[in-house]
Amino acid sequence: MERIGGQGDGVGSLDGRPVYVPATVPGDRLSVRIVSTKGDGLAGEAIELLAAGPDRVEPPCPHFGPCGGCALQQLRDETYAEWKAGLLREALAKRGLRETVLKPLARVAPGSRRRVRFAAGTRGRQVTFGFHQRDSHAVVDIEHCLLLLPALDRLIGPLRSGLEGMLAPGGHAALEATTTEAGIDLLIEQPGNPPDTAMRTRLAALADRLDLARVSWGRPAELPEPIILRRPPAITFGGVAVALPPGAFLQPSREGEALLLAEAQAALEGAERIADLFAGCGSFSLPLSKAAKVHAVEGDKAATDALQAAVKRANIGHRLTVERRDLERAALQPVELKRFDALLFDPPRSGAKAQAEALARGGPPLVVAVSCSPASFARDARILVDGGYRLDWARPVDQFPWSAHLEIVARFSR
Ligand SMILES: C[S@@+](CC[C@H](N)C(=O)[O-])C[C@H]1O[C@@H](n2cnc3c(N)ncnc32)[C@H](O)[C@@H]1O
């Protein structure tokens, strides 16, 4: 194998075409079975490791390999960190932004994830519980996950046994668990009918047994319904408690959130009127509103309702206003942007193309971008730079250890 590819697979070559083989490292010599085509090359499966590359280490998790949760536990840590930071460097280079000042990779340690999406399935009458296999809907049964906070890791066994008898043969579900200040908030996502009375009784017993704060149920992509509320789940941002809607977006760890916030606060120092776009439940808006007037814009109704209610309870409406708006269809335009001296945006993986284009036509002197996709970040950065912004620096943040995902925070000015 010659290098690590963008999705974390080792990459070798066959007749000049790249061959992607999961869980391998540069310098490995392997016999490989070609299983399919993949992008510009082929996907392979390791049959036998003939000689290990110099950067190969023993993966710390016994589930590594079959479990699709992690892609890179077999790689020496220093090499992994270099590769991760390189994802941002390469994405920027592809957009002609090779000269960007890159701050060193900031890292969040494993064992700190406060939010997780488990997969549950069935094998005969038995429940399988854990994570999906790579590129598959099959569920890999796991006992522990090294990425999770202990309170979430401890749930794995009890949730698996709790689902016995609740999941019909052939059935499947996703279980999203979030650690909040009131305890665990659990969302069960499943196709089909809502739970009947008997099922609700069983879920209530499960909530009691595991001391869950809340259990909600919903069909995928539909608004979830709270079923059992034992304590209202809340998270505090900048000293203000927000009542969390079921399934609400949260940065995956407190540490990652704090890293991103610290960079954003330093970059925005001195700004007096800030727009926080794609604001979620206010993880940036609320802390930023201590030093500036903030206008939070977000598309999700449950999130804007939660933030608005928190603002009202804390009586800080003079410092923080909230607007619900679809920023893809209706980006803030130059005439609206005039009232801000700084702007922060933190879009979903697809990025903020429409908003970047509007900023390029006329935006505030300072822009901070937070992103979970090097590719869409680099695209949006190119739009801003072509519109007259300077990309002052970008910082890669490893919020998702052992995966190919990377978070970025960056400052633009003009
Ligand atoms: C990566 S999250 C960031 C949330 C928040 N800044 C945080 O740190 O918790 C992206 C947010 O963008 C919102 N969003 C997605 N598409 C949107 C759109 N078209 N218009 C407005 N908001 C959108 C999502 O609901 C989500 O809250």
The ligand as an SDF file (V2000), in Angstrom:
LIG
                    3D

 27 29  0  0  0  0  0  0  0  0999 V2000
  -23.3810   21.7860   11.7410 C   0  0  0  0  0  0  0  0  0  0  0  0
  -24.9090   22.2610   12.4620 S   0  0  0  0  0  0  0  0  0  0  0  0
  -24.3600   23.6260   13.4270 C   0  0  0  0  0  0  0  0  0  0  0  0
  -25.2720   24.0680   14.5350 C   0  0  0  0  0  0  0  0  0  0  0  0
  -24.6760   24.9830   15.5790 C   0  0  0  0  0  0  0  0  0  0  0  0
  -23.8620   26.0320   15.0130 N   0  0  0  0  0  0  0  0  0  0  0  0
  -23.9130   24.1970   16.6320 C   0  0  0  0  0  0  0  0  0  0  0  0
  -22.6920   24.3320   16.7060 O   0  0  0  0  0  0  0  0  0  0  0  0
  -24.5390   23.4750   17.4060 O   0  0  0  0  0  0  0  0  0  0  0  0
  -25.7490   22.9300   11.1020 C   0  0  0  0  0  0  0  0  0  0  0  0
  -27.0710   23.5660   11.3930 C   0  0  0  0  0  0  0  0  0  0  0  0
  -27.5950   24.0810   10.1660 O   0  0  0  0  0  0  0  0  0  0  0  0
  -28.9920   23.8930   10.1390 C   0  0  0  0  0  0  0  0  0  0  0  0
  -29.3930   23.9160    8.7200 N   0  0  0  0  0  0  0  0  0  0  0  0
  -29.2700   22.9260    7.7940 C   0  0  0  0  0  0  0  0  0  0  0  0
  -29.7150   23.3350    6.5960 N   0  0  0  0  0  0  0  0  0  0  0  0
  -30.1220   24.6230    6.7590 C   0  0  0  0  0  0  0  0  0  0  0  0
  -30.6750   25.5970    5.8850 C   0  0  0  0  0  0  0  0  0  0  0  0
  -30.8880   25.3210    4.5920 N   0  0  0  0  0  0  0  0  0  0  0  0
  -30.9780   26.8090    6.3800 N   0  0  0  0  0  0  0  0  0  0  0  0
  -30.7560   27.0980    7.6740 C   0  0  0  0  0  0  0  0  0  0  0  0
  -30.2360   26.2180    8.5600 N   0  0  0  0  0  0  0  0  0  0  0  0
  -29.9220   24.9940    8.1110 C   0  0  0  0  0  0  0  0  0  0  0  0
  -29.2020   22.5750   10.8470 C   0  0  0  0  0  0  0  0  0  0  0  0
  -30.5250   22.4900   11.3550 O   0  0  0  0  0  0  0  0  0  0  0  0
  -28.1320   22.6390   11.9530 C   0  0  0  0  0  0  0  0  0  0  0  0
  -28.6610   23.2000   13.1170 O   0  0  0  0  0  0  0  0  0  0  0  0
  1  2  1  0
  2  3  1  0
  2 10  1  0
  3  4  1  0
  4  5  1  0
  5  6  1  0
  5  7  1  0
  7  8  2  0
  7  9  1  0
 10 11  1  0
 11 12  1  0
 11 26  1  0
 12 13  1  0
 13 14  1  0
 13 24  1  0
 14 15  1  0
 14 23  1  0
 15 16  2  0
 16 17  1  0
 17 18  1  0
 17 23  2  0
 18 19  1  0
 18 20  2  0
 20 21  1  0
 21 22  2  0
 22 23  1  0
 24 25  1  0
 24 26  1  0
 26 27  1  0
M  CHG  2   2   1   9  -1
M  END
$$$$
